Amino acid sequence: MKIMVAIKRVVDYAVKIRVKPDKSGVETQNVKMSMNPFCEIALEEALRIKESGMASEVVAVSMGPAQCVDTLRTGLAMGADRGIHVEATGALFPLSVAKLLRALVEVEKPGLLILGKQAIDDDCNQTGQMIAGLLNWPQGTFASKVVLDKEKHEVMVDREIDGGLETLCLDLPAVITTDLRLNQPRYATLPNIMKAKSKVIKKFTPQDLNVEIKSDMEVVQVTEPPKRKAGVIVSSVDELVDKLKNEAHVI
């Protein structure tokens, strides 16, 4: 069985985000970029499934500008067998990404598609659900545990919900999106980083996949959240109640 994993290049989680002066988006020039943390978890889970003998190949897929190849190389250094880069210069919104993934699934024929539940740049949490709908595949979102049964050709997914945990049994092929508590991603070792340089990365364009990229969303303005006001130290419970009642109007 082949597993396909979608990975995204995003601004590194440790970088302080700066809004562009024209408020059209966030600054990405001369900013450290890395693999989306949820995508790292998705790739780690795919590699663990392969190492357990349940899969024969892990294919990493990334979409965006030429620099996405660096992110793919990171995925290959972690252990993915090969990469696919769909080169697109403009903004890619979730529906466009889902359509591109559907086209790649038709080419690669994977038995399992794993994605991070969301990207830390836009926090959309939409692509996994959309691709499952387009493919008409069963989906297990926010997965905190994945158990594959190769004989029954199904996968058990524990997913985190507001009330606790929900367990789903999905027939393969299926779509899974990963949550933070699923696993701890491995670090790429130096030998594997060197090996990754010789691994194959196949290139596509949206035109090659017969997918039209069009913006179904418009970003009107990007602004920083308002700065939080300094706190006030009160001298007594009565003063606290008074401020909550007469100033904050919460009681």
C-alpha positions as CSV (number, residue, x, y, z in Angstrom):
1,M,0.0,0.0,0.0
2,K,1.2,3.5,-0.8
3,I,0.7,6.4,1.5
4,M,0.5,10.0,0.3
5,V,1.3,12.8,2.7
6,A,0.6,16.5,2.0
7,I,3.1,18.9,3.6
8,K,3.1,22.7,3.6
9,R,5.8,25.3,3.8
10,V,4.9,28.0,6.4
11,V,6.6,30.7,8.4
12,D,8.5,28.9,11.3
13,Y,6.4,28.7,14.5
14,A,9.1,30.5,16.5
15,V,9.2,33.5,14.2
16,K,7.5,36.7,15.3
17,I,4.9,37.5,12.6
18,R,5.0,41.0,11.0
19,V,2.2,42.4,8.9
20,K,3.2,44.1,5.7
21,P,3.0,47.9,5.6
22,D,0.1,47.8,3.0
23,K,-1.8,45.3,5.2
24,S,-2.1,42.8,2.3
25,G,-0.7,39.9,4.3
26,V,2.2,38.9,6.5
27,E,5.9,39.4,5.7
28,T,7.6,36.4,4.3
29,Q,10.7,37.9,2.7
30,N,13.9,37.0,4.6
31,V,11.9,35.1,7.2
32,K,12.7,31.6,8.3
33,M,10.3,29.0,6.7
34,S,9.8,25.4,7.8
35,M,7.4,22.5,7.5
36,N,4.0,23.0,9.1
37,P,4.1,21.2,12.5
38,F,0.9,19.3,11.8
39,C,2.3,18.1,8.5
40,E,5.4,16.8,10.3
41,I,3.1,14.7,12.5
42,A,1.3,13.4,9.4
43,L,4.6,12.4,7.8
44,E,5.8,10.8,11.0
45,E,2.7,8.7,11.2
46,A,3.0,7.6,7.6
47,L,6.7,6.6,8.2
48,R,5.7,4.6,11.3
49,I,3.0,2.7,9.4
50,K,5.6,1.9,6.7
51,E,8.1,0.8,9.3
52,S,5.5,-1.6,10.8
53,G,5.2,-3.3,7.4
54,M,1.8,-2.0,6.7
55,A,2.8,0.2,3.7
56,S,5.4,-0.1,0.9
57,E,6.0,3.6,0.0
58,V,5.5,7.1,1.4
59,V,5.2,9.9,-1.0
60,A,5.4,13.5,0.2
61,V,3.5,16.2,-1.7
62,S,4.0,20.0,-1.5
63,M,2.4,22.8,-3.5
64,G,3.6,26.4,-4.0
65,P,6.7,28.3,-5.2
66,A,10.1,26.7,-6.0
67,Q,11.2,27.1,-2.4
68,C,8.8,24.3,-1.4
69,V,11.5,21.9,-2.7
70,D,13.5,22.6,0.5
71,T,10.5,21.5,2.6
72,L,10.2,18.4,0.5
73,R,13.9,17.6,1.0
74,T,13.2,17.9,4.8
75,G,10.4,15.3,4.4
76,L,12.7,13.1,2.3
77,A,15.4,13.3,5.0
78,M,12.8,12.2,7.6
79,G,12.3,9.1,5.6
80,A,9.8,9.7,2.7
81,D,10.7,7.7,-0.4
82,R,10.1,10.3,-3.0
83,G,8.5,13.7,-3.4
84,I,6.0,15.5,-5.7
85,H,6.1,19.3,-6.1
86,V,3.2,21.1,-7.8
87,E,4.7,24.5,-8.7
88,A,2.3,27.4,-8.3
89,T,3.3,31.0,-7.9
90,G,0.0,32.5,-6.8
91,A,-1.9,32.0,-3.5
92,L,-3.4,28.6,-3.0
93,F,-6.6,28.4,-1.0
94,P,-7.9,25.1,0.5
95,L,-10.3,24.2,-2.3
96,S,-7.6,24.6,-5.0
97,V,-5.2,22.5,-2.9
98,A,-7.9,19.8,-2.5
99,K,-8.5,19.7,-6.3
100,L,-4.8,19.4,-6.9
101,L,-4.6,16.6,-4.4
102,R,-7.5,14.8,-6.0
103,A,-5.7,14.9,-9.4
104,L,-2.5,13.6,-7.8
105,V,-4.4,10.8,-6.1
106,E,-5.8,9.7,-9.5
107,V,-2.2,9.6,-10.8
108,E,-0.5,7.9,-7.8
109,K,-3.4,5.7,-6.5
110,P,-2.5,5.7,-2.8
111,G,-4.3,3.6,-0.2
112,L,-4.2,6.3,2.4
113,L,-3.9,10.1,2.3
114,I,-2.7,11.8,5.5
115,L,-2.6,15.6,6.1
116,G,-2.1,17.8,9.1
117,K,-5.4,19.0,10.5
118,Q,-4.5,22.6,9.7
119,A,-1.7,24.9,8.8
120,I,-0.3,27.4,11.3
121,D,-0.3,30.2,8.8
122,D,-4.0,30.4,7.9
123,D,-5.5,27.9,10.4
124,C,-8.2,27.0,7.8
125,N,-8.7,23.3,8.8
126,Q,-10.5,22.7,5.5
127,T,-8.3,20.8,3.0
128,G,-8.6,17.4,4.5
129,Q,-12.4,17.5,4.6
130,M,-12.6,19.0,1.1
131,I,-10.4,16.3,-0.5
132,A,-12.4,13.6,1.3
133,G,-15.5,15.0,-0.2
134,L,-14.1,15.3,-3.7
135,L,-12.8,11.8,-3.6
136,N,-15.8,10.4,-1.8
137,W,-13.5,8.7,0.6
138,P,-14.2,8.1,4.3
139,Q,-12.4,10.6,6.6
140,G,-11.0,10.6,10.2
141,T,-10.1,14.1,11.3
142,F,-8.2,15.3,14.4
143,A,-6.7,11.9,14.7
144,S,-4.9,11.1,18.0
145,K,-4.4,7.4,17.3
146,V,-4.2,5.4,14.1
147,V,-4.3,1.6,13.9
148,L,-4.2,0.0,10.4
149,D,-5.7,-3.5,9.8
150,K,-4.2,-4.7,6.5
151,E,-6.2,-7.9,6.4
152,K,-9.6,-6.3,6.8
153,H,-8.4,-3.3,4.7
154,E,-9.6,-0.8,7.2
155,V,-8.1,1.7,9.7
156,M,-9.2,2.6,13.2
157,V,-8.9,6.2,14.1
158,D,-9.3,7.8,17.6
159,R,-10.3,11.4,17.1
160,E,-10.4,14.2,19.6
161,I,-13.8,15.9,20.0
162,D,-15.2,18.4,22.6
163,G,-16.6,15.6,24.7
164,G,-13.5,13.4,24.7
165,L,-12.5,10.7,22.2
166,E,-14.5,9.2,19.3
167,T,-13.3,6.0,17.6
168,L,-14.1,5.5,13.8
169,C,-13.5,2.5,11.7
170,L,-12.8,3.6,8.1
171,D,-12.6,1.4,5.0
172,L,-9.5,2.0,2.8
173,P,-8.8,4.1,0.9
174,A,-9.3,6.9,3.4
175,V,-8.3,10.4,4.4
176,I,-6.8,11.1,7.8
177,T,-5.9,14.5,9.3
178,T,-3.6,14.5,12.3
179,D,-3.8,16.3,15.7
180,L,-0.9,17.2,18.0
181,R,-1.1,14.2,20.3
182,L,-0.8,11.6,17.6
183,N,3.0,11.3,17.8
184,Q,6.4,13.1,18.2
185,P,8.0,13.7,14.9
186,R,11.6,12.5,14.4
187,Y,14.6,14.7,13.6
188,A,16.3,14.2,10.3
189,T,19.8,12.7,10.8
190,L,22.8,14.0,8.9
191,P,23.2,10.7,6.8
192,N,19.5,10.9,5.9
193,I,19.9,14.6,4.9
194,M,22.7,13.6,2.5
195,K,20.6,10.7,1.1
196,A,17.6,13.0,0.6
197,K,19.6,15.0,-2.0
198,S,19.5,12.0,-4.4
199,K,15.9,11.1,-3.9
200,V,13.4,11.9,-6.7
201,I,11.2,14.9,-6.7
202,K,8.7,14.9,-9.6
203,K,7.4,18.3,-10.7
204,F,3.9,19.1,-11.9
205,T,2.1,22.3,-12.7
206,P,-1.7,22.8,-12.2
207,Q,-2.0,22.8,-16.0
208,D,-0.4,19.3,-16.1
209,L,-3.1,18.1,-13.7
210,N,-5.9,19.9,-15.6
211,V,-6.8,22.0,-12.5
212,E,-7.7,25.6,-12.9
213,I,-6.4,27.7,-10.0
214,K,-8.8,30.5,-9.2
215,S,-9.2,32.6,-6.1
216,D,-12.5,31.8,-4.4
217,M,-11.6,34.1,-1.5
218,E,-10.5,37.7,-1.2
219,V,-8.2,38.9,1.5
220,V,-9.5,42.4,2.3
221,Q,-7.1,43.4,5.0
222,V,-4.6,41.8,7.5
223,T,-4.1,43.6,10.8
224,E,-2.4,42.8,14.1
225,P,-4.6,42.0,17.1
226,P,-5.2,45.0,19.4
227,K,-2.5,45.3,22.1
228,R,-3.7,44.1,25.5
229,K,-4.0,46.8,28.2
230,A,-1.9,46.6,31.3
231,G,-3.5,44.8,34.3
232,V,-4.6,46.5,37.5
233,I,-3.8,45.4,41.0
234,V,-6.8,45.7,43.4
235,S,-6.5,46.0,47.1
236,S,-9.6,44.1,48.1
237,V,-12.3,41.8,47.0
238,D,-14.9,44.6,47.2
239,E,-12.8,46.7,44.8
240,L,-12.5,43.7,42.4
241,V,-16.3,43.2,42.4
242,D,-16.9,46.9,41.9
243,K,-14.6,47.0,38.8
244,L,-16.1,43.8,37.3
245,K,-19.6,45.2,37.8
246,N,-19.2,48.9,36.9
247,E,-16.2,49.0,34.6
248,A,-16.0,45.6,32.8
249,H,-19.8,45.0,33.0
250,V,-19.3,41.3,33.3
251,I,-21.4,40.8,36.4
